[in-house]
């Protein structure tokens, strides 16, 4: 890479990061994208809900996106940011995992989140194939089959009501977590069975889910299971740049992605951990326009100073 000074450095090359890069590249900004190659949706075979790209493998979307942004002069670096210093007045200095150092006038962080699953046998192995998190992303593919919803996490009862739209055969597995009387009433009213007891494992036959094995040995036969996992933000870089983080580690921002550290923006699942690929890309698109406008204002201030 010949140039090490950029208008914008984007940390994370998923759908959000690449969408921001596309807008800024088309605005003739010098842009670099630094990506560690670990997208959140990597375990999924296909993504859905993205108009014109419905059913496309996530890796293929990123391949297409990388080719598109390269056409506008965007630089792509494989790796992660090992160190970040600087501020709006001096510029931001980033050192990559390979030891490369670059500077940028503005930074967009698109490092996303990590989904944390309960330590139950089979959960990690089934994640993204038969253990699913989003009824809108993957529900249609398992419609009208026997389905389970893992209830040992916050928000599970509401998720079960969404899943019920997909199948008449839904079982809710609290796994010892308390179920509010109002939630229980709703589940039963919708014909969702509640199966108490400890969840011991997901039982897989090859890649297929045979059912949920309970602590007493009973197998609850289902074709797919849903869980609403906790999402842990990849926010170490934001902390290094002085951004305020909430109790869960998510950055404080103005609703449009600008953090309370001047010159640093966030996009994608750092803004909304529930966002689908199309939502994250759209939000990043708008934020990139704000970043470009901020750079335009800076260009004018510099010109007025002579």
C-alpha positions as CSV (number, residue, x, y, z in Angstrom):
1,X,0.0,0.0,0.0
2,X,1.6,3.2,-1.2
3,X,-0.5,5.6,0.7
4,X,-0.7,5.5,4.5
5,X,-2.8,8.7,5.0
6,X,-6.5,8.4,4.4
7,X,-9.6,10.5,4.8
8,X,-11.4,7.6,6.4
9,X,-10.3,4.3,8.0
10,X,-13.1,1.7,8.4
11,X,-12.6,-1.0,10.9
12,X,-14.6,-4.1,9.9
13,X,-15.3,-5.2,6.4
14,X,-18.8,-6.8,6.7
15,X,-21.9,-5.5,5.0
16,X,-21.9,-2.3,7.1
17,X,-18.2,-1.5,6.7
18,X,-18.2,-2.2,2.9
19,X,-21.4,-0.1,2.4
20,X,-19.8,2.8,4.1
21,X,-16.7,2.4,2.0
22,X,-18.8,2.3,-1.2
23,X,-20.4,5.6,-0.5
24,X,-17.1,7.3,0.6
25,X,-15.2,5.8,-2.4
26,X,-17.8,7.1,-4.8
27,X,-17.4,10.5,-3.1
28,X,-13.7,10.4,-4.1
29,X,-12.5,10.0,-0.5
30,X,-9.4,8.1,0.2
31,X,-10.6,5.1,2.2
32,X,-9.0,2.0,3.8
33,X,-11.0,-1.0,5.2
34,X,-9.3,-3.1,7.8
35,X,-11.0,-6.5,8.3
36,X,-10.2,-9.4,10.5
37,X,-12.3,-11.8,8.4
38,X,-14.7,-13.1,11.1
39,X,-18.2,-11.9,10.2
40,X,-21.1,-12.6,12.6
41,X,-23.1,-14.5,10.0
42,X,-20.3,-16.8,8.8
43,X,-22.0,-19.9,10.2
44,X,-25.1,-19.3,8.1
45,X,-25.3,-20.9,4.7
46,X,-27.5,-18.2,3.3
47,X,-28.8,-14.7,4.2
48,X,-32.3,-13.5,3.6
49,X,-34.4,-10.3,3.6
50,X,-31.9,-8.4,1.4
51,X,-33.8,-7.4,-1.8
52,X,-32.1,-8.8,-4.9
53,X,-29.7,-10.8,-2.8
54,X,-32.1,-13.1,-0.9
55,X,-30.6,-16.5,-0.4
56,X,-27.1,-15.5,-1.2
57,X,-24.3,-17.0,0.9
58,X,-22.9,-14.4,3.2
59,X,-19.4,-14.9,2.0
60,X,-20.5,-14.3,-1.6
61,X,-22.0,-11.0,-0.6
62,X,-18.8,-9.9,0.9
63,X,-16.8,-11.1,-2.1
64,X,-19.0,-9.0,-4.4
65,X,-18.8,-6.0,-2.0
66,X,-15.0,-6.1,-1.9
67,X,-14.8,-6.2,-5.7
68,X,-17.2,-3.2,-5.9
69,X,-15.4,-1.0,-3.4
70,X,-12.0,-1.7,-5.1
71,X,-13.4,-0.2,-8.3
72,X,-13.6,3.1,-6.4
73,X,-10.0,3.0,-5.1
74,X,-10.8,1.7,-1.6
75,X,-7.8,-0.1,0.0
76,X,-8.5,-3.4,1.8
77,X,-6.2,-4.7,4.5
78,X,-6.7,-8.2,6.1
79,X,-6.1,-8.2,9.9
80,X,-7.1,-6.2,12.9
81,X,-6.2,-2.9,14.6
82,X,-3.7,-3.7,17.3
83,X,-3.3,-0.1,18.5
84,X,-5.3,3.1,18.0
85,X,-4.3,6.6,19.2
86,X,-4.9,10.2,18.2
87,X,-7.9,12.5,18.0
88,X,-9.7,14.8,15.6
89,X,-7.1,17.6,15.7
90,X,-4.0,15.5,15.2
91,X,-5.6,12.7,13.2
92,X,-6.0,9.0,14.2
93,X,-3.1,6.7,14.1
94,X,-3.8,3.0,13.6
95,X,-1.4,0.1,13.8
96,X,-2.5,-3.2,12.2
97,X,-1.8,-6.7,13.4
98,X,0.9,-7.0,10.7
99,X,2.7,-3.9,12.1
100,X,1.5,-1.5,9.3
101,X,0.8,2.0,10.5
102,X,-1.6,4.4,8.9
103,X,-3.4,7.7,9.7
104,X,-6.9,8.8,9.0
105,X,-8.9,12.0,9.5
106,X,-12.0,10.1,10.5
107,X,-12.7,6.6,11.7
108,X,-15.8,4.4,11.2
109,X,-15.9,1.3,13.5
110,X,-17.9,-1.6,12.0
111,X,-16.4,-4.4,14.2
112,X,-19.8,-5.8,15.1
113,X,-20.8,-8.2,17.9
114,X,-20.2,-11.8,19.0
115,X,-23.2,-13.9,19.8
116,X,-22.7,-15.7,23.2
117,X,-24.4,-19.1,23.5
118,X,-25.1,-21.1,26.7
119,X,-22.5,-23.8,27.3
120,X,-24.9,-26.6,26.3
121,X,-23.7,-29.6,24.3
122,X,-24.5,-29.2,20.6
123,X,-25.4,-25.5,20.7
124,X,-22.1,-24.3,19.1
125,X,-22.1,-27.2,16.5
126,X,-25.7,-26.4,15.4
127,X,-25.4,-22.6,15.5
128,X,-26.4,-21.1,12.2
129,X,-27.8,-24.3,10.7
130,X,-30.4,-25.9,13.0
131,X,-30.0,-23.6,16.0
132,X,-31.2,-20.2,14.7
133,X,-31.6,-16.7,16.2
134,X,-33.8,-14.7,13.8
135,X,-37.2,-15.8,12.6
136,X,-37.0,-13.2,9.8
137,X,-33.6,-14.4,8.6
138,X,-34.1,-18.2,8.7
139,X,-37.7,-18.9,9.8
140,X,-39.2,-19.5,6.3
141,X,-36.8,-22.3,5.7
142,X,-38.1,-24.3,8.7
143,X,-41.8,-23.3,8.4
144,X,-44.4,-25.9,9.3
145,X,-42.0,-28.1,11.1
146,X,-41.7,-29.0,14.8
147,X,-39.7,-26.2,16.4
148,X,-38.3,-25.4,19.8
149,X,-37.5,-22.1,21.5
150,X,-34.8,-22.0,24.2
151,X,-36.2,-20.1,27.1
152,X,-33.2,-19.7,29.3
153,X,-32.4,-16.2,28.1
154,X,-34.1,-12.8,28.3
155,X,-36.7,-12.1,25.7
156,X,-37.3,-15.7,24.8
157,X,-41.1,-15.6,25.4
158,X,-41.5,-12.8,22.8
159,X,-39.3,-14.8,20.4
160,X,-41.5,-17.9,20.9
161,X,-44.6,-15.8,19.8
162,X,-42.8,-14.8,16.6
163,X,-41.8,-18.4,15.9
164,X,-45.4,-19.6,16.4
165,X,-46.2,-17.6,13.2
166,X,-44.1,-20.2,11.4
167,X,-45.5,-23.5,12.8
168,X,-48.4,-24.9,14.7
169,X,-45.9,-27.2,16.5
170,X,-43.8,-25.1,18.8
171,X,-42.4,-26.1,22.2
172,X,-40.9,-23.6,24.7
173,X,-38.1,-24.9,26.9
174,X,-37.5,-22.6,30.0
175,X,-34.5,-24.6,31.2
176,X,-35.2,-23.4,34.7
177,X,-35.6,-19.7,33.9
178,X,-38.6,-18.1,35.5
179,X,-41.6,-17.5,33.2
180,X,-43.8,-14.5,34.0
181,X,-47.4,-15.4,34.4
182,X,-48.5,-13.0,31.7
183,X,-46.0,-14.6,29.3
184,X,-47.1,-18.1,30.2
185,X,-50.7,-17.1,29.5
186,X,-49.8,-15.7,26.1
187,X,-47.8,-18.8,25.1
188,X,-50.6,-21.2,26.1
189,X,-53.2,-19.0,24.4
190,X,-51.2,-19.4,21.2
191,X,-51.0,-23.2,21.6
192,X,-47.3,-23.2,22.4
193,X,-46.4,-26.1,24.7
194,X,-44.2,-25.4,27.7
195,X,-41.8,-28.3,28.6
196,X,-40.1,-27.8,31.9
197,X,-36.9,-29.4,32.9
198,X,-33.2,-29.0,32.2
199,X,-31.9,-28.8,28.6
200,X,-29.0,-31.2,28.4
201,X,-28.1,-31.1,24.7
202,X,-29.1,-30.7,21.1
203,X,-28.9,-34.1,19.5
204,X,-27.5,-34.0,16.0
205,X,-27.5,-36.7,13.4
206,X,-24.9,-35.5,10.9
207,X,-25.9,-31.9,10.3
208,X,-29.6,-32.5,11.1
209,X,-31.2,-31.8,14.4
210,X,-33.0,-34.9,15.8
211,X,-34.2,-33.1,18.9
212,X,-33.5,-31.6,22.3
213,X,-32.2,-34.0,24.9
214,X,-33.5,-33.2,28.3
215,X,-31.8,-33.8,31.6
216,X,-34.0,-36.8,32.4
217,X,-33.0,-38.4,29.1
218,X,-36.2,-37.6,27.2
219,X,-35.7,-36.5,23.6
220,X,-38.0,-33.8,22.5
221,X,-38.2,-34.2,18.7
222,X,-37.8,-31.0,16.7
223,X,-36.4,-30.0,13.3
224,X,-34.9,-26.7,14.4
225,X,-34.5,-24.6,17.5
226,X,-34.4,-20.9,18.1
227,X,-32.5,-18.9,20.7
228,X,-32.1,-15.2,21.4
229,X,-28.4,-15.0,22.4
230,X,-26.7,-12.3,24.2
231,X,-24.6,-10.1,21.9
232,X,-21.2,-8.9,23.1
233,X,-19.8,-5.9,21.2
234,X,-16.3,-5.8,19.8
235,X,-15.7,-2.5,21.4
236,X,-12.1,-2.6,22.5
237,X,-11.0,-0.2,19.8
238,X,-13.7,2.3,20.7
239,X,-12.6,2.2,24.3
240,X,-9.0,2.9,23.2
241,X,-10.3,6.0,21.3
242,X,-12.0,7.3,24.4
243,X,-15.6,6.5,23.4
244,X,-18.1,6.1,26.2
245,X,-19.5,2.6,26.5
246,X,-22.7,1.5,28.2
247,X,-23.0,-1.3,30.8
248,X,-23.1,-3.9,28.1
249,X,-20.1,-2.4,26.2
250,X,-22.0,-0.8,23.4
251,X,-20.9,2.7,22.4
252,X,-22.9,5.9,23.2
253,X,-23.9,7.6,19.9
254,X,-26.2,10.3,18.6
255,X,-28.6,7.9,16.8
256,X,-26.9,8.4,13.5
257,X,-23.7,6.7,14.5
258,X,-21.5,9.5,15.8
259,X,-19.9,8.7,19.1
260,X,-18.9,11.2,21.8
261,X,-15.4,11.0,20.5
262,X,-15.2,13.6,17.8
263,X,-14.3,12.0,14.5
264,X,-15.3,8.5,15.4
265,X,-18.5,6.9,14.1
266,X,-20.1,3.4,14.5
267,X,-22.2,1.4,12.1
268,X,-23.9,-1.9,11.8
269,X,-24.5,-4.2,14.8
270,X,-22.6,-1.8,17.1
271,X,-25.6,0.6,16.6
272,X,-28.3,-2.1,16.6
273,X,-27.3,-5.7,17.5
274,X,-30.7,-6.9,16.0
275,X,-30.0,-5.4,12.6
276,X,-30.2,-7.7,9.6
277,X,-27.6,-7.4,6.8
278,X,-29.8,-5.1,4.8
279,X,-30.5,-2.9,7.8
280,X,-26.9,-2.6,8.8
281,X,-25.9,-1.8,5.2
282,X,-28.5,0.9,5.0
283,X,-27.6,2.6,8.3
284,X,-23.9,2.5,7.3
285,X,-24.8,4.1,4.0
286,X,-26.5,7.1,5.7
287,X,-23.6,7.4,8.3
288,X,-21.1,7.5,5.5
289,X,-22.9,10.5,4.0
290,X,-22.7,12.2,7.4
291,X,-19.0,11.5,7.6
292,X,-18.4,12.9,4.1
293,X,-20.4,16.0,5.0
294,X,-18.2,16.4,8.1
295,X,-15.1,16.1,6.0
296,X,-16.5,18.7,3.6
297,X,-16.9,21.1,6.5
298,X,-13.3,20.4,7.5
299,X,-12.1,21.0,4.0
300,X,-13.9,24.4,4.0
301,X,-12.4,25.4,7.4
302,X,-8.9,24.5,6.1
303,X,-9.5,26.5,2.9
304,X,-10.7,29.6,4.8
305,X,-7.5,29.5,7.0
306,X,-5.5,29.5,3.8
